[in-house]
Amino acid sequence: IVESTDQTADNMHFLLDLPANLTDAQILALALGGQGDAGEYDRDQWISGFFDVTTGNHVATIVTFEQTFDGVHGFNVQRFAGLFTDTGVGTGFGDLDADNVLEIADLIGLGNDSFEDVLFSQNAEFNAAADVDGDGDVDNLDLFALGDELGSASAAVTDAYDDLLRRRGDVNQDGKTDGADVAHLYANFGGSAWLEDLNVDGTVDIADVTTLIADLVGTSLADFDLSGAVGGSDFLAWQRGFGTGPSARFDQGDSDLGGVVDADDLAAWLSLYGTPSPSAIAASSATVPEPTAVSLFVIAMMALAMNRKVPILRWQRVRWKRDKC
């Protein structure tokens, strides 16, 4: 039941779970087409209801026609988000098909009304079981929050969730998430496009790089190629990027995101060498063996010394001999 507090309403329409990107003009067209027509309940009050309402955060849209409505002016559109219901129809967040089972198909796939489908529609679609934060739209903030709602899900479902996180990081749309996506983000700094604005703050900047590394790939700040583990390929990235600045990229070896690739970044790599991410463990596959930690440590020290042009110690028989490089 909705009341017109100023007593000027002539008619009302109630619509449930409209996508967030609809304009007032589009919503007006729906109402004029007869959708959501509410009945008069009492003076200045209108009533309507909905069947098969699922568990989740719903959005109610109310279109009010004033007595002065002329086809263009004299109407009002109001949107009320975060209307949580626990109806027993669906388990709640993540159960997008409301069958009371968390399944892989609830999370991934395009064209199947999954979470991924709703997310990548860029708010052309809406599902109450996907709006985890209850703000009326479905974006990366809901994607990040969804993980906490999957505690009772199977390992296959949580693996699918990790896959979805990683796919959202494929900002250059080449079918994989790696260092090239990092470079793509840097190239789009200052923009605001949905694809690159990973932390949903309206601006593409270094914070989105951090979001890609920590929240989407779930790896460390020494995994320069976003492989899911810190290894030899990351050392090579640092070696090739050493000395780059003041606008060095993370994929060039800038572990602290300070804009310069230096010895501190090497120290970060050394401290994290061999560290896998949870997502890398879940999606592990055969890889080419990399050098051991000891040999890489020696190589790293030699590379740093040669790049800095400082003396190094070389072993000859039983004595240390100091040579210039």
N, C-alpha and C positions, 0 to 999 in steps of 0.2 A: 504494500500500500504506500503510495507517494502522494504527498499533499502539496498543493500550490500555496505557499505561504503568503504570497501577495495577492492571491485570489484573482489572477488575471489569466490563468490557463484555460484553454478551450478544449484541449485534448492532450493526451500523453501516449508515448510509445516506450515500452521497456524492451531492451535487447541485451542478450547475454553473450559475453565472451567474444566481442568483436575485436579484430586485430588492431593493434595500436597505430598502424600507419594510415588508417582510414581518415579522410578529411571530414569536416562537418558537412560539406556538400554531399559527399558520398553517403554519409549516415542519414542525411535528410532524404536522399533519394530512396533509401531503404524504408524509411518511415512512410513516405508518400506512397510507396508500393504496398503498404499494408502490413509490413513486418512489425511485430511487437505491439500491435494495437491493444491498448489497455482499456478495461471497462470502467465506467464510473461507479465508484463505491459509495461515496457520500458527497456532500457539497465540497468542491475543490479537492476531492480525493479520487485517485484512480488505482485500480488493482489489476494485477496480472500474476501469473505463476509459470513455473517451468517444470518439466518432467525429466526424469533420468539425469538429474544433476550429479556430476561426478565429484569425487573427493579432490580438493585442491583450492587454489586461490583464483576465484572468479572475478570477472569484471562486469559490472552492470552499467549500461549506457541508457540514459533517459533523455528522450527527445520531447520537449514541451512546445506545443503550439499555442501561441497567444491569440487572443481574439482579433488582434490586428494583423495576423499572418496574411501576406499578399502573394505568397509563392516564392518570395526572395527574402523578405524581412519578417520579423515577428516570430521567430522560433529560437529555441535554446537547446544546446547539446551539453550534457554533463556526463562525465565518466567517473565511476567509482571503482577503484581497484582494491585488490587485497581482501576480497570477501571470501574468507575461508569457510569451506563446508566439509564435514566428514560424514558422508552419506552411506558409506559401505559399498558404493559403486566405484571400484578401483581402490588400490592400496594407498594412493596419494602420489606424491612427487616421484616422477620417473615412470609411473605406470600410465603411459599416454593412451593406451587403448582401453584402459579401465576394465581389464579382465581379472584384476586382483592377483596378477602374477608379474613380477619384474622379469622381462625377457630382453634378449639382445635387440629384437625388433622394436622395442620401446625406445631404444637409445640411438641406434644408427640406421642409416639408409636415407635416401632421398626419394620423394614421391610416395612415401608410406606412412606419413603422419607421425613419424618418430620425433624424438627430441632434436636430432640433427636436422631433420626436415623443417621443423618449426624455427629453429635457430637460424638456419641459412636462408630462410624466407625473408629475413630482415624485417620482421613484424608484419609481413603480409598474411601470416597465420598466427593463431593463438590457441594454446591449450592450457587449461587451469593446472594440469599436473606438471607443466614445465615452468610455470611462473613461481619459482621457489621463493624469491624475495618479495613477492606480492606487490610489485610496483606497476603491474598492468602491461608489461611487455616481457619478451623473452630475449635475453642477450647473454653475453659472456659471464655476467655476474651470476645469473641463474645456472650457467654451466659449471662454474666453480663451486657454487653452493650445493649442486646436485650430488656431489661426491659424498657428502655427509648423510644424505638420505638413502644411500645404497648399502647400509650396514648389513642388511639381511639378504642381500642379493648373492647369487652364485658367483663363483670365480669367473665364469665365462662372461657374465654381465659386467663385472668390475673391469675385466680386460677390455671389453667393448667400450666402456667409459674412458679408459686410458687411451684407446685408439681414437675416440672422438676428440679428446683434448688435443692430441697431437695433430689431427687433421685440421682443427681450427687454427693451428699455427702455420699452416701452409698458405702464407699470405701472398706468395708469388704464383700460386695455383699451378704448380708443376707436378702435383701428385705426390710430393714428399715434403717432409719438414726437416730442414737442415740449415747449414750456414748461409745458403743462398737466401733463405727467408729473413735471416738477420740483416743481410746486406740490403734487401728490399725494404725493410722497415726504415733503416737509416736514410735511404734514398727518398723516403716519403715523409720525413720529419717536417712538421709544420702543417701537414694536411689533417683531415678529419674523417676520411672515408671509413665506412664500417669495417671493411676488410682488415685495415691496418690498425684501427683504434682498438687494440686488444683489451685494454683496461677500462674502456667505455667512459673516458673522461672528456671526450670531445676533441682531443688533440693527439696527434701521433708524435711521440717523443721517446726519450730514453726509458721512460717508465713502461712503455709497451715492449721494449726489448727485455726488460726484467720480467714482465708478465709472460712473454714467450718462453724464456728460459725456465723460470721457477714454477709457473702455474700450468702452462700447457704441455711443455716437454717434461717438466718435473726433474730437471737435471741440475748440475752444479755450475758455478761460474768459471770452471776451467774446461768445460766440455764445449770447446769452441765450434765444433762441427755439429753439435746437437745429436750426436749418435746415441746418447744415453749412457755413455761411460767415458771416463777421462783416460785417454791413451796416447799412443804414439802419433796419431794423426793430429791430435790437438797440440802436441809439442811442435810438430812441423808448421802448424798454423802460427804459433807464437814465433818460431824461428824466422819464418818469412816476413812476419809483421814487425819484428823487433826494430825499434827506433821510429816507427810510424807515429805521427802526431801532428797537430793537436786534435785531429778529428778521426782517430783510429776507431775501428769498429770492434765489437766483441768477437766476431768471426775471424778477425785478424790477430787475436791473441790478447785483447784488452779485457782481462778478467774483472778488474775493478770498475769498468765502465767510466774511466777517467779521461778517455780520449787519447791516451798515450800507451804504447806497448813497451814495457820496460822490465827490469829485473823483478819488480814486485809481482808482475803477472806470471813470470816463470816460477817464482816461489809459490804462488797459488796453485799452479799446475803440479809442482812437485808434491805439495801437501795433499793433493786430491788424486794423484795418479792411481789408477786401478779402481776408482770408486764408481760403481754402477748406480743408475737410478732405478727406482721401482718399475718404471715403465719399460726400461731396457731389459730388466730381468724377465718381465712378462712376455716381451716380444723378442726374446733372444733368438739368434740364428747363427749359423756357422759364419765365422769371419776369418780373414787372413791373420795368422798369429802376428802379434806385435812384439817389439823388443822388450826384454825384461826391464824391471824397474831399475836394477843396478846399472845396466848398460845405458839406459836412457838418462839416468842421473849423470853419468860420465859425459855423455854426448851433450847434455844440457849445459853443464859447466864449461865445457870446451867451446860450445857455441857462444855462450855469454862472454867468455873471455876474448874470443876472436872478434866478436862484434864490438866490444869495448876497447880493443887494442891495448890490453894490459898484459903483463907477464903471466905466464902459467908455469907450473912445475911439470917437468917431464922425467919419467923414470929411466935411468940408464944404469944398468948393472946394479951395484949396491949403493950408489950415491945419487942424491938429488942434484940436478944441474939446472941452474936458472937460465932460461933462454928468453929472448925477446921475440914477440910476435909482430 
